[in-house]
């Protein structure tokens, strides 16, 4: 761990893991109308108890193309729109970046497995920086690779995280080369239901983490006496998104989000708790769907781990986030296991509600079995930019494809 980060992180851990306890989610929802206040630092606080109670218009969409007929994708790590509305898709299994022109035709391919320039071992994230530069972040090598719109490599840079307690995932790369990243600590935890802290950190242009901007409670997990981390079905977690100069971070115990422009908080949303109870059939359905992805010889072990864990009484307030280059906030509901679609609510950067749309929900490949807050699993809304959205889908045989839509926001 870098020395600049070690002080703030160590201080939190030494305080007895005060953010590790399980937060109550039983508060009832209040009034539906948003109430805006401003704190002493000039940051807007939007109090929005229930987005479902808002009477919002539908966001209009038009399908532009699908990659299903022509592009073979196995494990999409992410996709981003470039300034000319072309699309770059990162496939984790092939270690390739596929470049599509604005009409969906394949423009170029770049990358392969390896540790040399232009090669990848584990693609964690693909993004576009504030200056329009395309970057690919390799988690295992802790390295950015920068590419032009035709897949030619223009540079590399490491993100120095030190060693020890955790790992960082970049959210935003500013015009000067500085980086905002989500940093998750992974310390030993006492038995019971626990949540280790997650931080928003700032790295300088040399890729060295030099400051901690904020802190959240991470992912709920049940720790056994032997130190094993078991997943918590429908557990609360911290969620992250980044695009251009904007980073969006929150916890889904309740509707709690903070939008950053660069290093400065711009808007905070504080809202209600989910009133939807989790039924026994829904718990069973999610268990079976998750275990069905594993080889039969390990399913019994995973079933025991889930049964030994904890299930909350109510759904989290939301499950997915996205932010577009203008800083609009896209909030995806937490769908029930049988729901074919997820409702997305769109807010302006100042928190004013814009509209809603429904997208086919991409159920995670491994269900709820991930135990780290900074997860590699994408949701269906993989990018929003330049009047388009990229939607990740899975077919009948688990093949992956992306649909691109033009979107028209109300007003």
N, C-alpha and C positions, 0 to 999 in steps of 0.2 A: 504494500500500500504506500502511496506517496506520502511524504512527511506532512505536506500541506493538508492532506485529507485525514491523516491519522489522528490529529487532535480532536476535531469535531466528532468523528466516529467513535473514538475511544471514550469520549465524555459521555456519549449516549449509552454505550454498552455498560460503562461503569455505574450508571445511574440505576441499575437493576432492571434494565430492559423494560422501562416504563411503558413503551408502546407495544409490548408483547402481549398484553392481556387482551382477551376477547371483548370487543365492544358490543354494547347492547344495541339491538336493532328493533326495539319494540315501540319506539315513539310513533304516535299516530300522525298521519299527514295533516297539514293545516290548510289554509286557504290556497286556492289555486293561482290567484293573481300574483304576478311578480312584483316585488318591492325592491327598489334600488336605493342603496345608501352608498356613501363614500367614506373610507377610513381616513385616519390622520395622514397617511402617506399619499392620498389621492387615488387609491385603488378602488374601483367600483365593486361593490358587493351586491349581487343579485340574489334575493331570497325567493326561491321558486320551489314551492313544496311539492307540486305534482304536475309534471309536464303533460300527463294524459288528460288532465282536466282543461287544458288550453284548447281553444277552438282554432286550429291551425289549418291552413290550406295545404293541399298535396303538392309536392314537388313534381313537376312534369319531367318525364324521361323519354328518350328515344334511343333505341338500340342502334349503335353504329356498326359494330362487328363483334364476332366471337372468335377466339383462337381455336375453338374445338376442332374445326376441320383440318387445319394446316400446321399447328404448332403442338408438338408433344411436350407436355409438362408433367413432371413427376412429383415435385415437392416445392411448391412456390414459397420462397422466403419473403417476397414482397414485389411490388411493382410501382413505378412512378412515372408520371407524365413529365416529359421534357417541355421546354418553352414553346416548341412548334406543335404541341399536342401529340407528338409521337410517344410511344410507351416503351420503357425498358423493364424487363421482367427478369428477376433473379430466381434461378432454379437451384435449390440446395443439393439435389441428388446429382445432377450433371455438372455442377459448379460452373454453369454457364449464365451469361447475361444475354438475353435475346432482345434485339431492338426491332420494334415494329414501327412502320410509318403511320401517319394519321389515319389511313384507311385500313390498317391491320396487316398489311403485307410485311414479310420479314425483310428488314433492311440490313441487318448484320448480326453476327454472333461473336461473343468474346468470352474468354476464360476457359479454364480447365482445372482439374485437380492438381495440386502441388503447392509448394511454398515459395516459388520464384515470383518475379514480377508478373502481374496479370494472372496469377494462379490463386486458388482458394482452397482452404481445407474445410471451413464451416461458415457459410454466408449467414450472418445474423441479420443484417439490415441493408437495404438499398434506399438511398435518399437523394434529395436535391438540396444543396446548400443555399444560403441567402444570396449568393452571387450567381446562382443558376448552375453551379458545377455538380455533375453527377458523381456520387460516391457509393462504393460498396464496402461494407465493414465486415471483416473476417474476425469472428469471435475468438477462435483459437490462436490466431496469429496477432490479435489485437492491433489490426492494421487496416487503415483506409487505403483503398485503391481508387484513383480518380480517372474517369473516362470521359471522352468526348461523345458526341451524339452518334458516332459510327462505331463505337466500341474500342477506339484506340486509347491506350493508357497514356495519361498525361502526368502522372505522379503517384507517389505513395507517401504515407505518414503513419507512424505508430501512435496509439493512444496509451500513454504510460500510466498504468494503474498500480504499479508496485506489485507486491505479493501479499498473500494472506487471506483477509477476511471476506473478499467478495469480488464482484466483477461489474463492469459498467457497460451499458448499451447506449450509443449516441442517439440523441433525438434531433438535435439541431446543430448545423455547422454555420457559424456566422461569417460575414463577408471578410473579416480579418483572419479567418482560420481558427478562431476560438470555437469550442464545442461545449454544448450543454448535453449532459448524459444522465441517465438514471443509474444509480449505483446501489446495488443490493448487497448488504452484509449477510454473511452466512456463518454466524458464530454457533458454537454449541449452545443448545437451549435446554432449559429444565423440562421435565415431563409435563404433559398436559397440552391444552390448546394455546398455541403461541403465535406471535407475529413479530418477526425481527424487523428492524427499521430499514427503510429505503430512502435514499437521498437524491436530490437533484444537485449535481455537481457541475463545476465550471472548469474546463481545461483551457490553458493558454494556447497560443498559436503553435507552440512547440509540441503540443499534445500531452502536457503535464497537468494533472489535476491539481489546482491551486486553491480552490474554495468550495465551500458547501453552501448552497443557496436556500435549501428547505429540506424538510424531513416529513415522511409519512409512515404509517403502519403498513407493513408488507402483506404477504399472503398468509392466510390462516392455514396452519398445519398442526396435526396432532403428533406430539413428540412422545415416543415410548420411553420406558425406563432405560433401555439400552441405547438411546439416542437416535433411533430410526425416525425419520420424518415421514408420516403418513399423510396422504392428501385428505382434504376436507371437502366432501361433496357440497356444491353450492356455496362454498366458502367465500368470504369477502377477500378483496385483494386491492393492491394499488395498480392503476392503469396509466398508460403513457401514450402520447402521440407527439409528432413533431413534423413541421413542414416550413421551409423557408426560415424566417426569423422567429416563428411561433412554436412554443412548446406547450403542451396541455398535459396536466398531471392531476390525478385525483384518487380517492378511495371510494369504493362502491358500497360500503356499509350503508351510506345514505348518498343523496345526490350532492357530492362535494367535489368541486373542480376548481383549479386555478389555471388561468391562461397567462403565459409569459410572452412578452415581446422582447427578445434578447434576454438579458439577465433580470429585467424588471417585471414584476407581476403587473398585469394589466386589468384583469377581471377575476373576481372570485364568485363562484356560484355555490350557494348553500341551500340545500333543499331537503325534501322529505325522505322517509324510510319506505321500503317496499311493504305494501299491505298484503301481498299475495302469499298465502301459506303454501308450503311444500307438502304435497300429499305422499303417502306411502307408495302408490303406484308410480308416481313420478321418480321417486328415489330408486325404485326397482328398475324402471326403464332406463335411467341413466347408467346404473350399475351394469346392466346387461350390455348396453351399447358400448360402454367403455371396455369391458372385459372381452367382448367379442373381437376387439382389434388385436389382442395378444395371442400368441401361440397357446394351445390348449394346456401344455405342460406347466405354464406359469400362472394360469388363471386362478387356480385355487389359492395360491399365495397372495395374489392381488385382492381377491375377494375377502380374505381374512384381514388384510390391511384396511380395506374400506370399512368392514364391519367393526373393526376395533377403533375406528375413528369417530368423528362427531359430525352430525348433520344439523344445521340450523333450522329453525322453524319457518323462516320466511326467506324468499329469494333476495339476493342483493338488489340494490336499486337500479343498476345497469351493468352491462357486461363488456361493452366495446366503445372505443373512442376513435375519432379522427379529427384532424384540423386541416383546413385548406390554406393556401398561401396568403389569403386575406385575413386569416385568423378566425374564420367562422368555426364554431364548435359543433361537431356532429356526435350525438349521443345515441348509442345503440342499446335498446332494452335487453333485459335478461330473459330470453325466451324459455318457455316450458319445453321439455324434451320432445314433445310431439309437434311443436309449432313449426310449420314449414317456412315461415317468414319472421323477420325481425323488424320492429318499428325503429326508425331513426328520426330523431328530432334535431332540427337545425336551428342554431342560435347565432346571432351576430356577435362580433367580438366583444361588444358591450353587454351581451347577455340577452338582448331583445329577441324573442322567438320569431322565427322566419317561416318554418313549415315542417312537414313530415313526409317521409316516404317509407315504403316497405320493400325489403330485399330478401331474397331466398337465404335463409340462415346457413352459414357454413359451420356445421357442428365440428368441434375440434377432433382431430384424428385420434387423440388419446383421451378424450373425455376430460374428466376432472383430475387426472392422475398426476399432473405436473405439480411439484411442490415448491417451485421458485416463482417469485413475483415477476421477474423479468423473463417472460416466456417467449419462445420462438414461434409459437402458434399464431398465425395471422387470423383475423376475422374476415368476413366477406368484403368489407369496404376497404380495399387495399390502398386506394389513393383517390383524392379529390383535387382537381386543379383545372384551370383554363376552361371551365364550363363542362367538364367531363368527370365521370366517375368510373373507376375500374373495379369490377365485382368478381371476386374469386368464387368459383363453383367447383363441385365434385360430381362426377357422373356415376352411373349405375355400378361401374366396376372400379370405383375409387380413382378414376383418372381426373386430373385437374385441368381446368380451362378458365380463361378470363373473358368476361363480357364487358365491353366498353359502351357506355351510354352518354349521350349529351343530356345535360340537366338544365332546367330553367327554374331558378328560384323565384318564388312569388314576390311581387313588388319590385 
